[in-house]
Amino acid sequence: MYDQAIAALPIRAADFDRVRKLAHSVFGLDLRSGKEALVSARLSKRVRDLGLADIPQYLRTVEEDRTGRELACLIDALTTNFTSFLREPQHFEILRGLILPSLENHARFQLWSAGCSTGEEPYSILFTIADHLGERGVSRLNLLATDISTRALDAARGGVYPLDRIKEMPPSWPKLYFQRGRGAQEGLIRVRPEWRQRIAFDRINLMEDLSRVPKSHVIFCRNVMIYFDKATQEQLIRRFTDRLEPGGWLLIGHSEGLMGVRHDLEFVRPAVYRKPPLRGER
Ligand SMILES: C[S@@+](CC[C@H](N)C(=O)[O-])C[C@H]1O[C@@H](n2cnc3c(N)ncnc32)[C@H](O)[C@@H]1O
């Protein structure tokens, strides 16, 4: 994703510290010492693209840009967007076998893919529900997909992927949900427009006020908190709990256990938590 041919510029300890503090306060990223080479590699491309001399000059540019556009570029450069279709497949089995049955009696249900990156996660959720519940099920679904990275969100909205990504999918998906590129688009697939339209994509920084996010029956927030420190994780879990309906589900990445994080959720199984249902409901 990052141009390896670009030589990384040197980064002084004081400048690394500026980036570390900024990234932590703006979007929760916990950059430990040892990440200097990674940070300088990721910022060097931006420094060169803007025709600047060095990283200190770039950081001044970020701080002086009152539009926030360069800060968004800095965030794009520092976030890790790796993802795939049906990543951590157990979650999609749980969605089919446990979560959707619990929502059977709901006229409408709200799902939120928080930290959706380039879209593979929300499209996997949508296609799993479509396979399992058909058109009637999908018409009951509101699916919100959000990320802080504008670059990742643009890719998610576009829904264009290299053809070889079909290896990650069940054999029926390419025909049902994608179009194959021809001519200049050869080697690419694109999510069919009628499916792209079913997802509401939005830019939301999980460090900010989440009260505008509708209460959800299910929140997928996988492989996002892994980059946050414990205190930030704890705050975020509390705010997710507030945005969940009673009995709502929170799915996190399997490498992100909530060990040492205080929360009011029920443990269901590794990487699956549930807000306690109202009395008498399950
Ligand atoms: C590694 S990807 C995970 C994508 C997907 N959830 C998955 O598990 O495959 C992490 C995503 O979290 C996003 N992210 C990081 N910090 C964020 C924040 N403070 N608010 C919203 N999104 C954030 C990044 O931009 C990135 O797209």
The ligand as an SDF file (V2000), in Angstrom:
LIG
                    3D

 27 29  0  0  0  0  0  0  0  0999 V2000
   -7.0710   -2.8800   10.4150 C   0  0  0  0  0  0  0  0  0  0  0  0
   -8.4970   -2.0320    9.8780 S   0  0  0  0  0  0  0  0  0  0  0  0
   -9.7960   -3.1780   10.3440 C   0  0  0  0  0  0  0  0  0  0  0  0
  -10.8680   -3.2890    9.2820 C   0  0  0  0  0  0  0  0  0  0  0  0
  -11.9730   -4.3120    9.5960 C   0  0  0  0  0  0  0  0  0  0  0  0
  -12.7310   -3.9140   10.7470 N   0  0  0  0  0  0  0  0  0  0  0  0
  -11.4000   -5.6860    9.7720 C   0  0  0  0  0  0  0  0  0  0  0  0
  -11.3850   -6.2080   10.8850 O   0  0  0  0  0  0  0  0  0  0  0  0
  -10.9280   -6.2650    8.7840 O   0  0  0  0  0  0  0  0  0  0  0  0
   -8.6470   -0.7530   11.1340 C   0  0  0  0  0  0  0  0  0  0  0  0
   -9.4930    0.4370   10.6870 C   0  0  0  0  0  0  0  0  0  0  0  0
   -9.7870    1.2450   11.8140 O   0  0  0  0  0  0  0  0  0  0  0  0
   -9.7860    2.5990   11.4040 C   0  0  0  0  0  0  0  0  0  0  0  0
   -9.5950    3.4740   12.5730 N   0  0  0  0  0  0  0  0  0  0  0  0
   -8.4760    3.6050   13.3180 C   0  0  0  0  0  0  0  0  0  0  0  0
   -8.6810    4.5310   14.2840 N   0  0  0  0  0  0  0  0  0  0  0  0
   -9.9490    4.9700   14.1370 C   0  0  0  0  0  0  0  0  0  0  0  0
  -10.7480    5.9240   14.8280 C   0  0  0  0  0  0  0  0  0  0  0  0
  -10.2800    6.6270   15.8650 N   0  0  0  0  0  0  0  0  0  0  0  0
  -12.0210    6.1260   14.4070 N   0  0  0  0  0  0  0  0  0  0  0  0
  -12.5040    5.4250   13.3520 C   0  0  0  0  0  0  0  0  0  0  0  0
  -11.8080    4.5250   12.6570 N   0  0  0  0  0  0  0  0  0  0  0  0
  -10.5410    4.2880   13.0440 C   0  0  0  0  0  0  0  0  0  0  0  0
   -8.6450    2.6610   10.4040 C   0  0  0  0  0  0  0  0  0  0  0  0
   -8.7560    3.7650    9.5390 O   0  0  0  0  0  0  0  0  0  0  0  0
   -8.7830    1.3180    9.6830 C   0  0  0  0  0  0  0  0  0  0  0  0
   -9.5270    1.4360    8.4980 O   0  0  0  0  0  0  0  0  0  0  0  0
  1  2  1  0
  2  3  1  0
  2 10  1  0
  3  4  1  0
  4  5  1  0
  5  6  1  0
  5  7  1  0
  7  8  2  0
  7  9  1  0
 10 11  1  0
 11 12  1  0
 11 26  1  0
 12 13  1  0
 13 14  1  0
 13 24  1  0
 14 15  1  0
 14 23  1  0
 15 16  2  0
 16 17  1  0
 17 18  1  0
 17 23  2  0
 18 19  1  0
 18 20  2  0
 20 21  1  0
 21 22  2  0
 22 23  1  0
 24 25  1  0
 24 26  1  0
 26 27  1  0
M  CHG  2   2   1   9  -1
M  END
$$$$
